[in-house]
Amino acid sequence: MKIVITDSATVTKGDISFSSLAKYGTVIRYDLTPPEKLDERIRGAEMIICNKTVITAETMAACPTLKYIGLFATGYNNVDIEYAKAHGIAVCNAPAYSTDGVAQHTFALILEHYNRVCEYNKTVAEGDCVKSKTFSYFPLPIGELKDKTIGIVGFGSIGKQVARIALAFNMKVLVNTRTPSDNKDVEFVSFDELLEKSDIITFHCPLTPQTNKLMNKAAFEKVKHNALIINTARGAVIDETALREALDSGKIMGAGIDVLEREPMSADCKLLGAPNCIITPHVAWAGLETRERLMGIVEDNIKAFLEGRTQNNVAV
């Protein structure tokens, strides 16, 4: 069994081991694979394991031995699923591995905007605390989450965990989802109602044709003044031009962004240097414990496939 890992550098900087996969076959690992070298590197492989490598129909057609694509991710928009399905190639993702990490990062972004910990630390480092005439100086406004309304777009495992944390802060929780449930702790509303009533809007939905640029110029016109926008889902869920306009105009309090339309960030990214905008480089999922959990799921998926009980196959 030839197993090719195409982009291991997106999963580890040396703190995650791939040695456990060797029991399933001959593992060939590349840190990153440029598109022009992909077909050559996977030639003769029965399994490809990847994170963000784009696997097109043409690539799969050029590798007739291919039986399995394993993903170091929950999302699978980098794989031509229809081709895989038509040709019996299993595409197995890693669902729910990052739930706790992403929910935690969501609130790290929210709390930074409300408590301004880094900004206050900077003023102390610059000597303002030493020069202060009072025991406490508070030139930067901060606020409580209690009684604020958080609007959650998407109510999968991450959205549900964000709701649980919000309730612990005594927040009111609005949810917009295609599949409302009987959860009595939250209120299910339309997207427009969520925009109009939420102090914080956070996205936890997949990127689909329906959610692409869901948060666009028209949507920003409906939000409350001083709303906070959080995105730890997929960059293209938000129209970056519209978000920049909302930040520049002061229409919204700010934004906390972990994902961008183009990654790595381009030099001409609309959000670079935007006021009141915190950007982290797609790291909500990257905690060590989270990545160790991910590796466990990836290995379990491979083992299940080889034992004839394929799991987490999205190409069915």
C-alpha positions in Angstrom: 0.0 0.0 0.0 1.5 3.3 -1.1 0.4 6.2 1.1 1.4 9.7 0.0 1.0 12.7 2.4 1.1 15.8 0.3 1.3 18.7 2.7 2.4 17.5 6.2 3.8 21.0 7.0 0.2 22.2 7.3 -0.3 19.9 10.3 3.0 19.8 12.1 6.1 21.8 12.8 7.8 18.7 14.3 5.4 18.2 17.3 3.1 15.6 15.6 4.4 12.2 14.5 3.2 10.3 11.4 5.0 7.1 12.4 1.8 5.3 13.4 0.7 5.3 9.7 3.6 3.1 8.7 1.8 0.0 9.8 -0.7 0.5 7.0 1.8 0.8 4.1 4.7 2.6 2.7 4.4 6.3 3.7 5.9 9.0 1.5 5.7 12.4 3.1 6.1 15.8 1.6 6.0 19.1 3.6 4.2 20.8 0.7 3.4 19.9 -2.8 3.2 22.5 -5.6 0.3 21.8 -8.0 2.7 21.2 -10.9 4.4 18.3 -9.0 1.2 16.7 -7.5 0.5 14.2 -10.3 4.1 13.0 -10.3 4.3 12.6 -6.5 1.1 10.6 -6.2 1.8 8.3 -9.2 1.0 4.7 -8.1 -0.5 5.7 -4.8 -3.5 3.9 -3.4 -4.0 6.5 -0.7 -3.5 10.2 -0.6 -3.6 12.1 2.8 -3.8 15.8 2.5 -5.0 19.0 4.2 -5.4 21.8 1.6 -3.9 20.2 -1.5 -6.3 20.6 -4.3 -7.3 17.2 -5.7 -9.1 17.7 -9.1 -10.8 15.3 -11.4 -7.8 15.5 -13.7 -5.4 14.6 -10.8 -7.5 11.6 -9.8 -7.8 10.4 -13.4 -4.0 10.6 -13.7 -3.7 8.2 -10.7 -5.8 5.1 -11.6 -4.5 3.2 -8.6 -6.1 5.7 -6.2 -8.7 4.2 -3.8 -8.7 6.6 -0.9 -8.3 10.3 0.0 -7.9 11.1 3.7 -8.3 14.6 4.9 -6.5 16.4 7.7 -9.6 18.6 7.9 -13.4 18.7 8.3 -13.9 20.7 5.1 -13.4 19.0 1.7 -14.0 21.7 -0.9 -10.4 21.1 -2.1 -11.5 17.7 -3.5 -13.7 17.1 -6.6 -16.2 15.0 -4.7 -18.4 14.3 -7.7 -15.6 12.7 -9.6 -14.5 10.7 -6.5 -18.1 9.5 -6.0 -18.5 8.5 -9.6 -15.2 6.5 -9.6 -15.6 4.8 -6.2 -12.8 6.7 -4.5 -13.5 7.2 -0.7 -12.9 10.7 0.6 -12.8 10.6 4.4 -12.8 13.8 6.5 -12.2 14.4 10.2 -15.4 15.7 11.6 -15.7 17.5 15.0 -12.0 17.2 15.9 -11.6 21.0 16.3 -14.9 21.8 18.0 -13.4 22.8 21.4 -10.4 24.6 19.9 -12.4 26.7 17.4 -15.0 27.6 20.0 -12.3 28.6 22.4 -10.6 30.8 19.8 -14.0 32.4 18.9 -14.3 33.6 22.5 -10.6 34.6 22.6 -11.4 37.0 19.7 -14.6 38.2 21.3 -13.0 38.8 24.7 -10.0 40.7 23.2 -12.5 43.2 21.7 -14.5 43.5 24.9 -11.6 43.5 27.4 -8.7 44.8 25.3 -6.2 42.8 27.2 -3.4 43.2 24.6 -4.0 46.9 24.3 -3.9 47.5 28.0 -0.8 45.3 28.3 0.9 47.5 25.7 0.1 50.7 27.6 1.6 49.2 30.7 4.7 48.2 28.8 5.0 51.7 27.5 5.1 53.1 31.0 1.5 54.5 31.4 0.9 52.5 34.5 4.0 53.8 36.2 3.0 57.4 35.3 -0.6 57.0 36.4 -1.8 59.1 39.4 -4.5 56.5 40.3 -4.4 52.8 41.0 -6.4 52.1 37.9 -6.6 54.0 34.6 -9.0 53.0 31.9 -8.7 55.2 28.8 -9.8 52.2 26.6 -13.5 51.3 27.0 -14.2 47.7 28.0 -17.5 46.0 28.5 -19.3 42.9 29.8 -20.7 40.0 27.7 -23.6 39.5 30.2 -27.0 40.3 28.5 -25.4 40.8 25.1 -27.0 39.0 22.2 -24.8 36.7 20.2 -26.0 35.5 16.8 -24.5 32.2 15.6 -24.7 31.4 11.9 -24.4 27.6 11.6 -25.3 25.2 14.3 -23.1 22.1 13.9 -20.8 20.9 16.6 -18.8 24.1 16.8 -21.9 26.4 16.7 -23.4 24.4 19.5 -20.3 24.6 21.6 -20.1 28.4 21.1 -23.7 28.6 22.3 -22.9 26.6 25.5 -20.0 29.0 26.2 -22.2 32.1 25.5 -24.9 30.8 27.9 -22.2 30.5 30.6 -21.6 34.2 30.1 -25.3 34.8 30.6 -25.7 35.9 27.0 -28.8 35.7 24.8 -28.3 33.3 21.9 -29.8 33.6 18.5 -29.2 30.9 15.9 -29.6 30.8 12.1 -29.4 27.3 10.6 -30.9 25.2 7.9 -31.9 22.6 10.5 -33.5 24.1 13.6 -33.8 21.8 16.6 -35.8 21.7 19.8 -33.0 23.3 21.8 -34.9 25.5 24.3 -31.8 27.5 25.4 -31.4 29.3 22.1 -33.8 31.1 19.7 -33.9 30.1 16.0 -34.3 33.1 13.7 -34.0 34.1 10.1 -30.6 35.5 9.0 -32.1 39.0 8.7 -33.5 38.9 12.2 -30.1 37.7 13.5 -28.4 40.6 11.8 -30.8 43.1 13.2 -30.7 41.9 16.8 -27.2 40.6 17.5 -24.4 42.5 19.3 -22.0 39.8 18.2 -22.3 37.8 14.9 -20.2 34.7 14.6 -20.0 32.3 11.7 -19.7 28.6 12.0 -21.2 27.4 8.7 -19.6 25.5 5.8 -18.6 27.4 2.6 -21.2 26.5 0.0 -22.7 28.4 -3.0 -25.4 29.6 -0.6 -23.0 30.9 2.1 -20.4 32.4 -0.3 -20.2 36.1 0.7 -23.3 35.6 2.8 -22.1 38.6 4.9 -22.1 41.1 2.1 -22.7 44.9 1.7 -26.5 44.4 2.0 -26.1 42.3 5.2 -23.8 44.9 6.8 -26.5 47.6 6.2 -28.8 45.6 8.5 -26.5 45.1 11.5 -26.7 47.0 14.7 -24.4 49.9 15.2 -21.3 48.7 17.0 -21.9 45.1 16.3 -18.8 42.8 16.4 -18.2 40.3 13.5 -16.4 37.1 14.1 -15.3 34.5 11.5 -13.6 31.3 12.3 -15.4 29.3 9.5 -14.3 30.0 6.0 -13.0 33.3 4.7 -15.3 33.6 1.7 -18.4 33.6 4.0 -17.7 37.3 4.4 -17.2 39.8 1.6 -13.9 41.3 2.6 -14.5 44.5 0.7 -17.8 45.1 2.5 -16.3 44.3 5.8 -13.5 46.8 5.2 -16.0 49.5 4.4 -18.0 48.7 7.6 -14.8 49.0 9.6 -13.5 52.2 7.9 -16.9 53.9 8.4 -17.3 52.9 12.0 -20.5 51.0 11.2 -19.4 48.1 13.4 -17.4 47.9 16.6 -14.8 45.6 15.0 -14.1 42.2 13.6 -12.2 39.1 14.8 -11.0 37.1 11.7 -9.2 33.8 11.7 -9.9 32.9 8.0 -9.5 34.8 4.8 -10.8 34.6 1.2 -7.2 33.9 0.1 -4.7 32.0 2.3 -1.9 32.7 3.0 -2.9 36.4 3.1 -2.1 38.3 0.0 -0.2 41.6 0.2 -3.3 43.4 -1.2 -5.8 41.8 1.2 -8.6 44.3 1.9 -8.4 43.6 5.6 -4.7 44.3 6.1 -4.4 47.3 8.3 -8.1 47.7 8.8 -9.2 49.6 12.0 -10.5 47.5 15.0 -9.8 44.3 13.1 -8.0 41.4 14.8 -6.6 38.9 12.3 -5.1 35.5 13.3 -3.6 33.2 10.6 -6.1 30.4 10.5 -5.0 29.0 13.9 -8.2 28.3 15.7 -7.8 24.6 14.9 -4.0 24.5 15.6 -3.7 23.7 19.3 -1.5 20.7 20.0 -4.3 18.7 21.6 -6.5 19.5 18.7 -4.0 18.3 16.1 -3.3 15.2 18.1 -7.0 14.5 18.1 -7.0 15.1 14.3 -4.2 12.6 13.8 -6.2 10.0 15.7 -9.2 10.4 13.6 -7.2 10.3 10.3 -5.6 7.0 11.4 -8.9 5.6 12.5 -10.4 6.4 9.1 -7.5 4.6 7.3 -7.8 1.6 9.6 -11.6 1.4 9.1 -11.2 1.7 5.3 -8.7 -1.2 5.1 -11.0 -3.3 7.3 -13.9 -2.7 4.9 -15.9 -0.5 7.2 -15.3 2.9 5.7 -16.3 5.8 8.0 -16.6 9.6 7.5 -16.8 9.1 3.7 -18.2 12.3 2.2 -18.1 10.8 -1.4 -21.2 8.7 -1.1 
